[in-house]
Amino acid sequence: MTRPAPEAATHATNHAANQVDAALITRRSIRAFLPTPVPRADIEAILEVAIRAPSGTNTQPWKVYVVTGDSLARLSQALLAAYDDPERDTLYREEYPYYPREWVSPYIDRRRKIGWDLYGLLGIGKGDKARMHEQHAQNYRFFGAPVGLFFTIDRVMERGSWLDYGMFLQAIMTAARGRGLDTCPQAAFTRFIK
Ligand SMILES: Cc1cc2nc3c(=O)[nH]c(=O)nc-3n(C[C@H](O)[C@H](O)[C@H](O)COP(=O)(O)O)c2cc1C
């Protein structure tokens, strides 16, 4: 084998960079999916690629559950029932706080902006609690997506492993984009620990 001419190597490198950049740049959180099933082989290929993500001392702290079809529909119904339960905040809890207990600027401002941008786009007025509730419930319908991936971590693992997990999640979302698929990361599920 010989090395490609330098200009050919540069071209190939640029092409790969463009593809990686495109996957990163075109990833966005989608909140209205087509129901088109995703072949199992594609899901497996995405996970095979993503498990190449780095982790401290190669601990690979991730565990993934893939949910589709009837199982996804039943899970969605159970989540919606829990979400609509007036007692939900005494019945369920969040094991680890994802967001700060006390919000400060600039994060609170960004948080408010993303919320009002979304509600504005959907024509949901300030104070329209019923429609806000209904919009949030779309989380528990998986925004219509045909596949749900649930991620867990062993309780003995520490915050370093959560960093590893973030890299793994980003790798999944990027690998999905590379195959023309979209995603939405969702913390909305974490509040339903019994
Ligand atoms: C860990 C994590 C949890 C998130 N949880 C939710 C969620 O529960 N529901 C939702 O609609 N979006 C959720 N998002 C999406 C963010 O709102 C979104 O990433 C952010 O507004 C930036 O927009 P973009 O992803 O389109 O670039 C989450 C994102 C991350 C990284």
The ligand as a Tripos MOL2 file, in Angstrom:
@<TRIPOS>MOLECULE
LIG
   31    33     1     0     0
SMALL
NO_CHARGES

@<TRIPOS>ATOM
      1 C1        -29.9960   15.7710   29.3700 C.3       1 LIG1
      2 C2        -31.0620   16.5270   28.5850 C.ar      1 LIG1
      3 C3        -32.3750   16.4410   28.9870 C.ar      1 LIG1
      4 C4        -33.3840   17.0760   28.2380 C.ar      1 LIG1
      5 N1        -34.6880   16.9010   28.5950 N.ar      1 LIG1
      6 C5        -35.6570   17.3290   27.7690 C.ar      1 LIG1
      7 C6        -37.0180   16.9760   28.0170 C.ar      1 LIG1
      8 O1        -37.3470   16.2960   28.9880 O.2       1 LIG1
      9 N2        -37.9650   17.3970   27.1410 N.ar      1 LIG1
     10 C7        -37.6320   18.1400   26.0400 C.ar      1 LIG1
     11 O2        -38.5470   18.4720   25.2750 O.2       1 LIG1
     12 N3        -36.3550   18.4880   25.7610 N.ar      1 LIG1
     13 C8        -35.3650   18.0950   26.6020 C.ar      1 LIG1
     14 N4        -34.0420   18.3910   26.3170 N.ar      1 LIG1
     15 C9        -33.7190   19.1240   25.1030 C.3       1 LIG1
     16 C10       -33.2020   20.5370   25.3730 C.3       1 LIG1
     17 O3        -34.2860   21.4050   25.6430 O.3       1 LIG1
     18 C11       -32.4120   20.9910   24.1140 C.3       1 LIG1
     19 O4        -31.2810   20.1570   23.9650 O.3       1 LIG1
     20 C12       -31.9480   22.4360   24.1750 C.3       1 LIG1
     21 O5        -33.0430   23.3080   24.2530 O.3       1 LIG1
     22 C13       -31.0850   22.8010   22.9490 C.3       1 LIG1
     23 O6        -31.8200   22.5800   21.7570 O.3       1 LIG1
     24 P1        -31.3200   21.5360   20.6430 P.3       1 LIG1
     25 O7        -31.1560   20.1820   21.2990 O.co2     1 LIG1
     26 O8        -32.4110   21.5450   19.5970 O.co2     1 LIG1
     27 O9        -30.0040   22.0310   20.1300 O.co2     1 LIG1
     28 C14       -33.0350   17.8260   27.0930 C.ar      1 LIG1
     29 C15       -31.6840   17.9380   26.7350 C.ar      1 LIG1
     30 C16       -30.7180   17.2920   27.4590 C.ar      1 LIG1
     31 C17       -29.2710   17.3910   27.0190 C.3       1 LIG1
@<TRIPOS>BOND
     1     1     2 1
     2     2     3 ar
     3     2    30 ar
     4     3     4 ar
     5     4     5 ar
     6     4    28 ar
     7     5     6 ar
     8     6     7 ar
     9     6    13 1
    10     7     8 2
    11     7     9 ar
    12     9    10 ar
    13    10    11 2
    14    10    12 ar
    15    12    13 ar
    16    13    14 ar
    17    14    15 1
    18    14    28 ar
    19    15    16 1
    20    16    17 1
    21    16    18 1
    22    18    19 1
    23    18    20 1
    24    20    21 1
    25    20    22 1
    26    22    23 1
    27    23    24 1
    28    24    25 2
    29    24    26 1
    30    24    27 1
    31    28    29 ar
    32    29    30 ar
    33    30    31 1
@<TRIPOS>SUBSTRUCTURE
     1 LIG1         1 GROUP 0 **** ****
